[in-house]
Amino acid sequence: MDPQKKIRELEKWAESFAKKPRGGGTALKVAGGVGVVAALYNSFFGVEGGHKAIVFNCFTGLGSKTYGPGINFKMPFIEWPIIYDCRTRPSEISSASGSKDLQMVDLTLRVLYKPGDDLPTLYRSLGTNYAQRLLPSVGNEVMKSVLAQYNVGELLTRRSDVSAEINHHLTSRCRQFNVNVEDVAIVHVGFGREYSLAVEGKQVAQQQAERAKFLVEQAMQEKLSKIVLAEGEAESARLIGEAVRKNPGFMHLRKIEAAREISSIMSQGKNRLMLDTNSLLLDVSPK
């Protein structure tokens, strides 16, 4: 409440009362009764739970006493209360600043705060809307100074350390203005478009490198398989040659196996063919 406005209201009330005609005793009694009721009504003020109050006197100024919850006494028409909500309340602060490696970072904090114990000093310096006046300016300054000490990678891997350091500096600064900071939490960390594009390009390059590595390993495996296959065929030819040299009847046995396979395939067809022993490779008589 504005003290000057209250004084002007009192002056207007006194002038209007002085201009009224003075009648008989009944009018004076009624006026006196109304005055007494008004004085009693304005002699007390209530403070709700979780709130505190200080009193402003139009003659002596702001008092140093702090009033707690309940019914409290004040001088009627001379003093009026200024009530503060002392419960913990949240506020969000956003800032865009540069990191140690010169990257732009968008940081958002959620701050839990409440007024300190010295309410008269807080009212003289910041008034009742102290949070709107103090937190944005002090919060932006603290965030910029802390973010400048970390690079972008550390902001992700050391998030708890960044939050703790911001909490320490912000609590210390706000305590100088009789404002208590209960907790500070980082709710959002965003990076500039250039950094996002660089990270995306790095991920694409890593995926391409992994694919190239896979193709190289696949080619090596195919090469090894061909070598093994060639070695197997060479070993098979060597064994067949040795078998032919040691036992000439081996070739006749292979001819019989080939004739059996040919006859099996031909028997599955619809056409009827007449094949001699030469066509079936059954000419096994020695020459």
Number of C-alpha atoms within 10 A of each C-alpha: 10 8 16 10 10 15 15 11 13 14 12 11 11 11 11 10 12 10 8 8 8 10 8 8 9 9 12 12 11 11 13 12 12 12 12 12 12 13 14 12 11 17 17 15 14 16 19 14 12 12 15 23 24 19 21 21 16 15 10 9 11 19 12 13 12 15 19 17 13 12 11 14 15 16 14 14 16 17 22 25 21 20 20 20 16 16 13 15 14 13 14 16 18 17 17 18 19 22 22 14 12 12 16 19 21 14 20 19 22 16 21 17 22 19 24 17 14 14 23 20 15 17 17 10 12 15 15 17 10 17 17 11 12 15 21 15 11 15 23 19 15 18 26 18 15 17 23 16 14 18 16 20 11 15 18 12 10 12 13 13 12 21 18 15 16 23 22 15 17 23 19 14 18 20 13 10 17 21 23 20 24 14 17 22 17 19 12 11 15 12 16 13 11 11 14 12 11 11 12 12 12 12 12 12 12 12 12 12 12 12 12 12 12 12 12 12 12 12 12 12 12 12 12 12 12 12 12 12 12 12 12 12 12 12 12 12 12 12 12 14 13 11 14 14 11 10 10 10 14 14 14 17 13 12 17 16 13 15 18 14 12 14 12 11 10 12 11 8 9 7 7 8 9 5 10 10 10 10 11 16 18 17 14 14 6 6 4
